[in-house]
Amino acid sequence: MSKITDAKKLLTRRAVIFGAANVAAMSVVVGRLYYLQFIHAEEYRNLSEGNRVKLQLIAPVRGLLVDRNGVDLAANKQNFRLFLDTEALSSGRESLKKLAALLYISEERIAQVLAEAKTARHVPPVLIKEHLSFDELAQFEFFRLNYPGIFLDIGQTRYYPFSENASHLIGYVGAVAKDEESDIDEENLEFLPDFKVGKNGIEKMLEDSLRGTAGVKQMEVNVHGVAVRELGRKEGVPGKDIHLTIDSRLQEYAAARLAGESAAAVVMDVNNGNVLALVSVPGYDPNSFSKGITSKYWGELQANIRNPLMNKAISGQYPPGSTFKLSMGLAALEAKVINQESRVYCNGGFMYGNHRFTCWRPEGHGSVNLHDAIMKSCDVFFYTMADRLGIDAMAAMAHRLGLGKTTGIGLPAEKAGIMPDEDWKMARYGQSWQGGDTINVGIGQGYVIATPLQLAVMTARIANGGLAVSPRLVVPEKEVAPKPLGIADDYLAAVCDGMNAVVNMQGGTAYAHRIKDERFLMAGKTGTSQVRKLIRHGMDQSKLPWEDRHHAWFTAFAPVHAPKYVATVIVEHGGGGASAAAPVVSDILLKIQSLDVGEFGPQMPDVPKSGDEDQVD
């Protein structure tokens, strides 16, 4: 009996143990179900949804660049494009081969697309062809069911209405380079086929403002991960539209006026630094860069001896020639080595030691004061000033006027030029400064070099009464008054009076190209910088090889009675400032002033010829 009782106790104990185990196991299952279905329900719902929905970034719409009148300088156009879905590569490969015959896609391009699809990072779609014409679009849409794995998308492409006329100023956009990827905020945005960044000009300068923020679209995918349809999207934030100080009418006119030359022009408001035109010719077609430049066109640009890829307005560095005499005049007056009536006799040369520095006019100018020396561009007068001043005083005034340093305009690749002194020469060449170096710098030759933009800034600071304006391309939200340079008003007036005589008095080096409308009179200064030292004066430079001719400068402001605009032009190898650059500046300043009063201004006149054309400066 005791054995039966013991067996019952053992059975009961086992039943309890197994029952408890079952209850525990059930509790774990129920607990896990509760954990999954209630506590982490949202998380796993999202994971499940992720098996059906794929998120794709949408490249942001790039901000517009518009001129001061609201005219587009850089805009966006619709771009119809075909893509290969890399997640449907097996079917897409066959579709791609069939599509090639329909849309005339080369075998090389087909191979390139397939290679990109195999190695694509982050599995983006691969661009097959963009900028589809209406006929190509219609053909694909009609037969699209025959091409699984290939889809059509509408993107944006950058468009530059003024093409070559504003290419260096505006720049262009292109695909993200390796060294630019770290600058992109959105993850993987740089791998989108329609995402472009600024590569030059204002496009690069204002990249952060123009770029915008990416959007996201939800794509339903099948079991193979291939996109079936779009479920929804969140649009990104477009880039900021930027209002520039540029006047597109003047930009286009100045570019046309310099057509055929290797040249640059800068037009500024003397009172606030607004840049109204910044031209470098020849230019290039930025739309070709935006769409994808051909190797043939790239080769043509590189082979052109007139260097269409350089922005000569900010990167071209040239001896300023006689335009530097404006700075010399102010330095001499401020140092009190002369006054406005001091005279120097020019007999055609200046002796320094045993070396004779010649004037551009071999027979000399006779007795001249500062007014006459600027008007006639007498070298001997300024050789004498250089000898009296010394390089330190000359450099100090030049720096105050904006030479020898970048202007702060913000464009990439701006050069600083050189305003030399003793320390500079020792650091550069390991040589001590010589007196002859000072004499050469006195007429804007020797080691001194400047950009057209720098000379425009110098001229503006002289014309506006000595205010330290700096060039700017974007219309500011708030005006900040420029600081005074501390140059005496009567010194500035004396130099401006000489510039007025250059243009508006007989015997002035630019008299032949004066503006005759009394409302719009200009004052300016010619300049000629030597490329090669000529053996004898008066040589007809038109008979020299183009690359051996002098560079031609002219810088001016207008109107004389109340300066508002400055225009500076250099014509590379133009021969002489009076003949090559002065007529261009005259037309440009007449144009902008005419536009101000509602008149159209000059067309494209023939450059007048006169007896004054033989003057070097």
C-alpha positions as CSV (number, residue, x, y, z in Angstrom):
1,M,0.0,0.0,0.0
2,S,2.9,2.3,0.8
3,K,4.3,1.6,-2.6
4,I,1.1,2.7,-4.3
5,T,1.1,5.8,-2.1
6,D,4.7,6.6,-3.0
7,A,4.0,6.2,-6.7
8,K,1.0,8.6,-6.5
9,K,3.1,11.2,-4.7
10,L,5.8,10.9,-7.4
11,L,3.3,11.2,-10.2
12,T,1.7,14.2,-8.6
13,R,5.1,15.8,-8.1
14,R,6.0,15.2,-11.8
15,A,2.6,16.6,-12.9
16,V,3.2,19.7,-10.8
17,I,6.7,20.2,-12.3
18,F,5.5,19.7,-15.9
19,G,2.5,21.9,-15.3
20,A,4.7,24.6,-13.9
21,A,7.1,24.3,-16.8
22,N,4.2,24.6,-19.3
23,V,2.8,27.7,-17.5
24,A,6.3,29.2,-17.5
25,A,6.8,28.5,-21.2
26,M,3.4,29.9,-22.0
27,S,4.2,33.0,-19.9
28,V,7.4,33.5,-22.0
29,V,5.4,33.2,-25.2
30,V,2.7,35.5,-24.1
31,G,5.3,38.0,-22.7
32,R,7.2,37.9,-26.0
33,L,4.0,38.4,-28.0
34,Y,3.1,41.4,-25.8
35,Y,6.6,42.7,-26.2
36,L,6.5,42.5,-30.0
37,Q,2.8,43.5,-30.5
38,F,2.5,46.3,-27.9
39,I,5.8,47.6,-26.6
40,H,7.8,47.5,-29.9
41,A,4.8,47.4,-32.3
42,E,5.7,50.7,-34.0
43,E,9.4,49.7,-34.5
44,Y,8.6,46.4,-36.2
45,R,5.8,47.8,-38.2
46,N,8.3,50.2,-39.7
47,L,10.7,47.4,-40.4
48,S,8.0,45.5,-42.1
49,E,7.0,48.6,-44.1
50,G,10.7,48.9,-45.1
51,N,10.4,45.6,-46.9
52,R,7.8,47.2,-49.1
53,V,8.8,50.9,-49.3
54,K,12.1,52.3,-50.5
55,L,13.2,55.9,-49.7
56,Q,15.0,57.9,-52.4
57,L,16.5,61.3,-52.1
58,I,15.4,64.1,-54.4
59,A,18.0,66.5,-55.5
60,P,17.1,70.1,-54.4
61,V,16.2,72.7,-56.9
62,R,19.1,75.1,-57.3
63,G,18.5,78.8,-56.5
64,L,18.3,81.3,-59.3
65,L,20.8,84.0,-60.0
66,V,19.2,87.2,-61.2
67,D,20.5,90.6,-62.2
68,R,19.6,93.9,-60.5
69,N,16.6,94.2,-62.8
70,G,15.3,90.6,-62.1
71,V,16.7,89.1,-65.3
72,D,17.8,85.5,-65.1
73,L,21.6,85.0,-65.3
74,A,21.4,81.4,-64.2
75,A,18.1,79.5,-64.4
76,N,16.8,75.9,-64.3
77,K,15.1,74.0,-67.2
78,Q,13.3,70.7,-67.2
79,N,15.6,67.7,-68.1
80,F,13.9,64.5,-69.3
81,R,16.2,61.6,-68.4
82,L,16.3,57.8,-68.7
83,F,17.7,55.6,-65.9
84,L,18.6,52.0,-65.4
85,D,17.3,50.6,-62.1
86,T,20.3,48.7,-60.7
87,E,18.1,46.5,-58.6
88,A,16.5,45.2,-61.8
89,L,19.8,44.7,-63.6
90,S,19.0,41.4,-65.1
91,S,15.9,42.6,-67.0
92,G,17.4,46.1,-67.5
93,R,20.4,44.7,-69.3
94,E,18.3,43.3,-72.1
95,S,16.1,46.4,-72.1
96,L,19.1,48.6,-72.5
97,K,20.3,46.8,-75.5
98,K,16.9,47.1,-77.2
99,L,16.6,50.8,-76.2
100,A,20.0,51.5,-77.8
101,A,18.6,50.9,-81.2
102,L,15.5,53.0,-80.6
103,L,17.3,56.1,-79.3
104,Y,20.7,55.7,-81.0
105,I,22.7,55.1,-77.9
106,S,26.3,54.1,-78.7
107,E,27.7,50.7,-77.7
108,E,30.4,52.6,-75.7
109,R,27.7,54.3,-73.7
110,I,25.9,51.0,-73.1
111,A,29.0,49.4,-71.8
112,Q,29.7,52.4,-69.6
113,V,26.2,52.3,-68.1
114,L,26.4,48.5,-67.3
115,A,29.8,49.0,-65.8
116,E,28.5,51.8,-63.5
117,A,25.5,49.6,-62.6
118,K,27.8,46.8,-61.4
119,T,30.0,49.0,-59.3
120,A,27.3,51.6,-58.2
121,R,27.7,52.7,-54.6
122,H,24.6,52.9,-52.4
123,V,22.7,51.3,-55.4
124,P,21.5,54.4,-57.1
125,P,19.8,54.4,-60.5
126,V,22.3,54.9,-63.3
127,L,21.8,57.6,-65.8
128,I,21.5,56.3,-69.4
129,K,20.7,59.4,-71.3
130,E,19.5,63.0,-70.5
131,H,18.2,66.0,-72.3
132,L,15.8,63.9,-74.3
133,S,14.2,65.6,-77.3
134,F,10.4,65.6,-77.7
135,D,10.7,62.9,-80.3
136,E,12.9,60.7,-78.1
137,L,10.5,61.2,-75.2
138,A,7.5,60.3,-77.3
139,Q,9.1,57.1,-78.7
140,F,10.1,55.9,-75.2
141,E,6.7,56.6,-73.7
142,F,5.0,54.7,-76.5
143,F,7.1,51.6,-76.1
144,R,8.0,51.9,-72.4
145,L,6.4,48.5,-71.4
146,N,8.9,46.9,-73.6
147,Y,11.8,48.1,-71.4
148,P,11.4,46.8,-67.9
149,G,14.1,48.0,-65.5
150,I,14.3,51.4,-67.3
151,F,12.4,54.4,-66.2
152,L,11.9,58.0,-67.2
153,D,12.4,60.9,-64.7
154,I,12.2,64.7,-64.9
155,G,15.0,66.6,-63.3
156,Q,16.5,70.0,-63.6
157,T,19.5,71.2,-65.6
158,R,21.2,74.5,-65.2
159,Y,20.8,77.0,-68.0
160,Y,22.8,80.2,-68.7
161,P,20.9,82.6,-70.9
162,F,23.9,84.9,-71.5
163,S,26.3,82.0,-72.3
164,E,29.8,83.2,-73.1
165,N,29.0,86.8,-72.3
166,A,28.9,86.0,-68.6
167,S,30.7,82.7,-68.4
168,H,33.6,83.8,-66.1
169,L,31.3,85.8,-63.9
170,I,28.5,83.3,-63.3
171,G,30.6,80.1,-63.7
172,Y,28.9,76.7,-64.2
173,V,27.9,73.6,-62.3
174,G,29.2,70.0,-62.6
175,A,29.2,66.6,-60.9
176,V,30.7,66.4,-57.4
177,A,34.4,65.6,-57.4
178,K,36.0,63.4,-54.8
179,D,37.6,66.3,-52.9
180,E,34.2,68.0,-52.7
181,E,32.2,65.1,-51.2
182,S,33.0,66.1,-47.6
183,D,31.4,69.5,-48.2
184,I,28.0,67.9,-49.0
185,D,25.7,67.7,-46.0
186,E,23.1,65.2,-47.1
187,E,24.2,61.6,-47.0
188,N,24.7,60.2,-50.5
189,L,23.3,63.3,-52.2
190,E,26.5,63.5,-54.2
191,F,25.7,60.2,-55.9
192,L,22.4,61.4,-57.4
193,P,22.9,61.8,-61.2
194,D,21.2,65.2,-61.4
195,F,23.0,66.7,-58.4
196,K,25.5,69.3,-59.4
197,V,27.7,71.8,-57.5
198,G,29.2,75.1,-58.5
199,K,32.5,74.8,-60.2
200,N,33.5,78.4,-61.0
201,G,32.4,82.0,-60.7
202,I,29.4,83.0,-58.6
203,E,28.0,79.4,-58.8
204,K,30.9,78.3,-56.7
205,M,31.2,81.4,-54.6
206,L,27.6,81.1,-53.4
207,E,27.3,77.3,-53.4
208,D,26.0,77.0,-49.9
209,S,23.1,79.4,-50.5
210,L,22.2,78.1,-54.0
211,R,22.2,74.4,-53.1
212,G,19.1,74.0,-51.0
213,T,18.1,70.9,-49.0
214,A,17.2,67.5,-50.5
215,G,13.7,66.0,-50.5
216,V,12.6,62.4,-50.2
217,K,10.2,60.2,-52.1
218,Q,8.7,56.9,-51.1
219,M,8.8,54.2,-53.7
220,E,6.8,50.9,-53.5
221,V,9.0,48.0,-54.4
222,N,8.2,44.4,-55.3
223,V,9.7,41.3,-53.8
224,H,12.8,41.8,-55.9
225,G,13.3,45.3,-54.6
226,V,12.4,46.9,-57.9
227,A,10.5,50.2,-57.7
228,V,6.8,49.8,-58.9
229,R,5.3,53.2,-58.1
230,E,5.7,56.3,-56.1
231,L,3.7,56.4,-52.9
232,G,4.5,59.9,-51.8
233,R,7.1,62.5,-51.5
234,K,8.4,65.3,-49.2
235,E,9.7,68.1,-51.3
236,G,13.1,69.5,-50.4
237,V,13.8,73.2,-49.7
238,P,14.9,75.0,-52.9
239,G,18.1,76.9,-52.9
240,K,18.0,80.6,-52.3
241,D,17.4,83.0,-55.2
242,I,20.3,85.5,-55.3
243,H,19.9,89.1,-56.5
244,L,23.1,90.3,-58.0
245,T,24.4,93.8,-58.6
246,I,25.1,93.0,-62.3
247,D,23.2,94.8,-65.1
248,S,22.8,92.1,-67.7
249,R,22.3,94.8,-70.4
250,L,25.7,96.3,-69.7
251,Q,27.3,92.9,-69.2
252,E,26.2,91.8,-72.7
253,Y,27.1,95.1,-74.3
254,A,30.6,95.2,-72.8
255,A,31.2,91.6,-73.9
256,A,30.0,92.4,-77.4
257,R,32.1,95.6,-77.5
258,L,35.3,93.6,-76.7
259,A,34.4,90.7,-79.1
260,G,37.4,89.4,-81.0
261,E,39.9,90.6,-78.4
262,S,41.7,89.0,-75.5
263,A,40.5,91.5,-72.9
264,A,38.6,92.3,-69.7
265,A,36.3,95.0,-68.5
266,V,35.0,96.0,-65.0
267,V,32.2,98.5,-64.3
268,M,31.5,99.5,-60.7
269,D,29.4,102.0,-58.8
270,V,32.0,104.3,-57.2
271,N,29.9,105.0,-54.1
272,N,29.0,101.5,-52.9
273,G,31.2,99.1,-54.9
274,N,28.3,97.4,-56.8
275,V,29.8,95.6,-59.7
276,L,27.6,96.2,-62.8
277,A,29.6,94.3,-65.3
278,L,32.6,92.0,-65.0
279,V,33.7,90.7,-68.4
280,S,36.5,88.5,-69.7
281,V,36.8,87.7,-73.4
282,P,37.0,85.3,-75.1
283,G,34.6,83.3,-72.9
284,Y,33.3,79.7,-73.0
285,D,29.8,78.2,-73.2
286,P,28.9,77.3,-69.6
287,N,25.9,75.3,-70.9
288,S,28.3,72.8,-72.4
289,F,29.9,72.3,-69.0
290,S,26.5,72.0,-67.3
291,K,25.3,69.3,-69.8
292,G,28.7,67.5,-70.0
293,I,31.5,69.0,-72.1
294,T,32.8,67.1,-75.1
295,S,36.5,66.3,-75.4
296,K,36.6,68.2,-78.7
297,Y,35.3,71.4,-77.2
298,W,37.6,71.1,-74.2
299,G,40.6,70.7,-76.4
300,E,39.6,73.8,-78.4
301,L,39.4,75.9,-75.2
302,Q,42.8,74.7,-74.0
303,A,44.5,75.2,-77.3
304,N,43.2,78.8,-77.7
305,I,46.2,81.2,-77.1
306,R,43.7,83.9,-75.9
307,N,43.0,81.8,-72.8
308,P,39.2,81.6,-72.7
309,L,39.3,79.6,-69.5
310,M,40.9,82.5,-67.5
311,N,38.8,85.2,-65.9
312,K,41.2,88.0,-66.9
313,A,39.2,90.6,-64.8
314,I,40.2,89.0,-61.5
315,S,43.1,86.6,-62.4
316,G,44.9,88.5,-65.2
317,Q,47.9,90.2,-63.7
318,Y,49.6,92.9,-65.8
319,P,51.9,95.9,-65.2
320,P,49.5,98.8,-64.7
321,G,51.5,101.1,-66.8
322,S,50.6,104.8,-66.7
323,T,47.4,104.2,-64.8
324,F,49.7,103.8,-61.8
325,K,50.6,107.5,-62.1
326,L,47.3,108.3,-60.4
327,S,48.5,106.6,-57.2
328,M,52.0,108.3,-57.7
329,G,50.4,111.7,-57.9
330,L,48.6,111.2,-54.6
331,A,51.6,109.8,-52.9
332,A,53.8,112.8,-54.0
333,L,51.2,115.4,-52.9
334,E,50.7,113.7,-49.5
335,A,54.4,113.4,-48.9
336,K,54.8,117.0,-49.9
337,V,57.6,116.4,-52.3
338,I,55.6,118.5,-54.7
339,N,52.5,120.7,-54.7
340,Q,50.1,121.2,-57.5
341,E,52.2,123.9,-59.1
342,S,55.6,122.2,-58.8
343,R,57.2,121.7,-62.2
344,V,59.6,119.2,-63.8
345,Y,61.3,119.7,-67.1
346,C,61.0,116.7,-69.4
347,N,63.5,116.5,-72.2
348,G,62.6,113.0,-73.1
349,G,64.7,111.2,-70.5
350,F,65.6,110.9,-66.8
351,M,69.2,110.1,-65.7
352,Y,69.6,107.8,-62.8
353,G,73.3,107.1,-62.2
354,N,74.6,106.2,-65.6
355,H,71.3,104.9,-66.9
356,R,68.8,107.0,-68.9
357,F,65.2,106.2,-68.4
358,T,63.3,107.4,-71.4
359,C,59.9,109.0,-71.7
360,W,57.4,107.5,-74.1
361,R,57.6,110.8,-76.1
362,P,61.3,111.0,-77.2
363,E,61.3,114.7,-77.8
364,G,59.9,115.3,-74.3
365,H,57.0,117.3,-72.9
366,G,58.9,120.4,-71.7
367,S,58.0,121.9,-68.3
368,V,55.0,120.1,-66.7
369,N,53.2,120.1,-63.4
370,L,51.1,117.3,-62.0
371,H,48.0,118.4,-64.0
372,D,50.1,118.4,-67.2
373,A,51.9,115.2,-66.4
374,I,48.7,113.2,-65.9
375,M,47.1,114.8,-68.9
376,K,50.0,114.0,-71.2
377,S,51.2,111.0,-69.3
378,C,54.7,112.3,-68.9
379,D,57.1,109.5,-67.7
380,V,59.9,111.9,-66.7
381,F,57.7,113.7,-64.2
382,F,56.8,110.4,-62.5
383,Y,60.4,109.1,-62.7
384,T,61.3,112.2,-60.7
385,M,58.5,111.6,-58.2
386,A,59.6,108.0,-57.7
387,D,63.2,109.1,-57.0
388,R,62.0,111.7,-54.4
389,L,59.5,109.4,-52.7
390,G,61.2,106.0,-52.4
391,I,59.4,102.7,-52.7
392,D,58.0,102.6,-49.2
393,A,55.9,105.8,-49.6
394,M,54.8,104.6,-53.1
395,A,53.7,101.2,-51.8
396,A,51.9,102.7,-48.8
397,M,49.6,104.8,-51.1
398,A,49.1,102.0,-53.5
399,H,48.0,99.7,-50.7
400,R,45.5,102.2,-49.5
401,L,44.0,102.4,-53.0
402,G,43.6,98.6,-53.2
403,L,46.7,97.5,-55.1
404,G,48.8,94.5,-54.0
405,K,46.0,92.6,-52.3
406,T,42.8,90.8,-53.2
407,T,39.7,93.0,-53.2
408,G,37.4,90.7,-51.2
409,I,34.9,90.3,-54.1
410,G,34.7,86.6,-53.2
411,L,35.1,85.0,-56.6
412,P,37.4,82.0,-56.7
413,A,40.9,82.3,-58.3
414,E,41.1,86.1,-57.6
415,K,44.8,87.2,-57.7
416,A,46.4,89.7,-55.4
417,G,48.8,91.3,-57.9
418,I,52.1,92.6,-56.5
419,M,53.0,95.9,-55.0
420,P,56.7,95.4,-54.4
421,D,59.1,96.8,-51.8
422,E,62.5,95.9,-50.4
423,D,61.3,93.0,-48.2
424,W,59.3,91.5,-51.1
425,K,62.3,91.4,-53.5
426,M,64.5,89.9,-50.9
427,A,61.9,87.2,-50.1
428,R,61.2,86.5,-53.8
429,Y,64.6,86.8,-55.4
430,G,67.1,86.9,-52.5
431,Q,68.3,90.3,-53.8
432,S,68.4,93.8,-52.4
433,W,66.2,96.6,-53.7
434,Q,67.9,98.9,-56.2
435,G,67.1,102.5,-57.0
436,G,66.4,101.6,-60.6
437,D,63.6,99.3,-59.4
438,T,62.0,102.3,-57.7
439,I,62.2,104.4,-60.9
440,N,60.6,101.6,-63.0
441,V,57.7,101.2,-60.5
442,G,57.1,104.9,-60.7
443,I,55.5,104.5,-64.1
444,G,53.7,101.2,-63.4
445,Q,56.4,99.0,-64.8
446,G,59.0,96.7,-63.3
447,Y,57.8,94.4,-60.6
448,V,54.4,96.0,-59.9
449,I,51.4,94.1,-61.4
450,A,47.7,94.5,-60.9
451,T,44.3,93.0,-62.0
452,P,41.7,95.0,-63.9
453,L,39.4,94.7,-60.8
454,Q,42.1,96.3,-58.6
455,L,42.5,99.2,-60.9
456,A,38.8,99.7,-61.0
457,V,38.8,99.8,-57.2
458,M,41.7,102.3,-57.2
459,T,39.9,104.6,-59.6
460,A,36.6,104.4,-57.6
461,R,38.4,105.3,-54.4
462,I,39.9,108.4,-56.1
463,A,36.6,109.4,-57.8
464,N,34.4,109.1,-54.7
465,G,36.4,111.4,-52.5
466,G,38.7,108.8,-50.9
467,L,36.2,106.3,-49.5
468,A,37.4,102.7,-49.2
469,V,34.7,101.0,-51.3
470,S,35.2,97.3,-52.1
471,P,33.6,95.5,-55.0
472,R,30.5,93.4,-54.3
473,L,28.3,91.2,-56.5
474,V,25.3,90.5,-54.2
475,V,22.8,93.2,-53.3
476,P,23.2,93.7,-49.6
477,E,20.3,93.6,-47.1
478,K,21.7,96.6,-45.4
479,E,24.1,99.3,-46.6
480,V,27.3,100.0,-44.7
481,A,29.0,103.2,-45.4
482,P,32.6,102.8,-46.6
483,K,35.3,104.2,-44.4
484,P,37.4,107.2,-45.5
485,L,41.0,106.6,-46.5
486,G,42.2,109.8,-45.0
487,I,43.5,111.4,-48.2
488,A,43.0,115.2,-48.4
489,D,40.2,116.4,-50.6
490,D,42.4,118.9,-52.5
491,Y,44.9,116.1,-53.4
492,L,42.1,113.9,-54.8
493,A,40.6,116.9,-56.7
494,A,44.0,117.6,-58.3
495,V,44.3,114.1,-59.6
496,C,40.7,114.0,-60.8
497,D,41.3,117.3,-62.6
498,G,44.3,115.8,-64.4
499,M,42.1,112.8,-65.4
500,N,39.5,115.2,-66.7
501,A,42.2,116.9,-68.9
502,V,43.3,113.5,-70.2
503,V,39.9,113.1,-71.9
504,N,38.4,116.6,-72.3
505,M,41.3,118.9,-73.2
506,Q,43.1,119.0,-76.5
507,G,46.5,117.3,-76.0
508,G,45.1,114.8,-73.5
509,T,46.0,111.3,-74.4
510,A,42.4,110.2,-74.7
511,Y,40.9,113.4,-76.2
512,A,39.9,111.6,-79.4
513,H,37.5,109.3,-77.4
514,R,35.8,111.8,-75.1
515,I,32.1,111.6,-74.5
516,K,30.6,114.6,-76.1
517,D,27.2,114.6,-74.4
518,E,27.7,117.2,-71.6
519,R,25.5,115.1,-69.2
520,F,27.8,112.2,-69.4
521,L,31.4,113.5,-69.6
522,M,34.1,111.1,-68.3
523,A,37.6,111.5,-66.8
524,G,40.2,108.9,-67.1
525,K,43.8,107.7,-67.5
526,T,45.4,105.8,-70.3
527,G,48.1,103.2,-69.7
528,T,50.3,101.0,-71.8
529,S,52.3,98.2,-70.2
530,Q,55.3,96.7,-72.0
531,V,55.3,93.0,-72.8
532,R,58.7,93.2,-74.4
533,K,61.2,96.1,-74.4
534,L,61.2,97.6,-77.9
535,I,64.5,98.7,-79.2
536,R,63.2,102.0,-80.6
537,H,60.3,104.2,-79.8
538,G,57.5,104.8,-82.2
539,M,57.6,101.3,-83.7
540,D,54.4,100.3,-85.4
541,Q,53.1,97.6,-83.1
542,S,50.6,96.4,-85.6
543,K,53.6,95.0,-87.5
544,L,54.7,93.0,-84.5
545,P,53.5,89.5,-83.7
546,W,50.4,89.8,-81.6
547,E,52.0,88.3,-78.5
548,D,54.8,90.9,-78.6
549,R,52.6,94.0,-78.5
550,H,52.0,96.1,-75.5
551,H,48.9,95.7,-73.3
552,A,46.5,98.6,-73.5
553,W,44.8,100.1,-70.4
554,F,42.1,102.7,-69.8
555,T,40.4,103.5,-66.5
556,A,37.8,106.2,-66.1
557,F,34.9,107.5,-64.1
558,A,31.7,109.4,-65.1
559,P,30.0,111.8,-65.0
560,V,32.8,114.2,-64.2
561,H,30.6,116.6,-62.2
562,A,29.2,113.9,-59.9
563,P,31.1,110.6,-60.2
564,K,28.8,107.5,-60.2
565,Y,30.5,104.9,-62.3
566,V,34.0,103.6,-63.0
567,A,35.0,101.5,-66.0
568,T,38.4,99.8,-66.4
569,V,39.4,97.9,-69.5
570,I,42.5,96.1,-70.5
571,V,43.1,94.8,-74.0
572,E,45.9,92.3,-74.1
573,H,48.5,93.1,-76.7
574,G,46.2,96.0,-77.8
575,G,49.2,98.2,-78.6
576,G,48.3,101.5,-76.8
577,G,45.8,102.5,-74.2
578,A,44.6,105.5,-76.2
579,S,43.8,103.6,-79.3
580,A,42.6,100.2,-78.0
581,A,41.1,100.6,-74.6
582,A,39.9,104.2,-74.3
583,P,37.2,103.9,-77.0
584,V,35.8,100.8,-75.3
585,V,35.5,102.5,-71.9
586,S,34.0,105.6,-73.6
587,D,31.2,103.5,-75.1
588,I,30.6,101.5,-71.9
589,L,30.3,104.6,-69.7
590,L,28.0,106.3,-72.3
591,K,25.9,103.1,-72.4
592,I,25.3,102.8,-68.6
593,Q,24.5,106.5,-68.2
594,S,22.2,106.4,-71.1
595,L,20.3,103.4,-69.7
596,D,20.0,105.3,-66.4
597,V,18.0,108.1,-68.1
598,G,15.9,105.7,-70.2
599,E,17.9,106.1,-73.4
600,F,19.4,103.1,-75.2
601,G,22.8,104.5,-75.7
602,P,25.5,103.5,-78.2
603,Q,25.2,100.5,-80.5
604,M,28.4,98.9,-81.8
605,P,30.1,101.9,-83.5
606,D,33.2,101.7,-85.6
607,V,36.2,102.8,-83.5
608,P,37.1,106.3,-84.6
609,K,40.5,107.1,-86.0
610,S,42.3,110.4,-85.5
611,G,45.6,112.0,-85.4
612,D,45.9,111.3,-81.7
613,E,46.0,107.5,-82.3
614,D,49.8,107.4,-82.4
615,Q,50.2,108.3,-78.8
616,V,51.5,105.3,-76.8
617,D,49.7,106.2,-73.6
